[in-house]
Amino acid sequence: MTAQQTNTPAELDSDALHLLVGPNVDYYLSRWKAERKISFNWGAFLFIFFWMGYRKIYGGVAGILAVYLLIDVLAAIMRFDADPIEYCLTIAFGILLGFRGTSLYRWVVLRKLRHLETRTAPDELLEAADRRRASWTGVVIVWVMMLVYTGLFHQIGRL
């Protein structure tokens, strides 16, 4: 375990962290403080993109969609059906996020918290954390990202 993965109890109990996580803070804190490192997150498993969007893990969504787009481009160039590959990848991503999503979210939240602490005045920290909390706005952003991907997918299919 590296120094970056360890947390002081103050980090997990800070008001800013509670605001960043939002209404499910008790669920996540109980998982993050547990001795066992792996737990299963059904929301992350079943709703990969929307779970990541709600938790504002946009880089993960963009990365997965980029992989799908790359496969679609290769399928159009090489004339093969990409659907079976993408179905298998979706299942694999779901299983991976089911088992590791909670720890990924912990890493993202602590990274955001450290970023806020270094770039925000102490009296503005709670307000800044509240603006960056998990929200349904992230789901809408992911939905738009998926619409853009779908549009690109259909354009690639016409090649």
Disulfide bonds with the S-S distance in Angstrom:
none
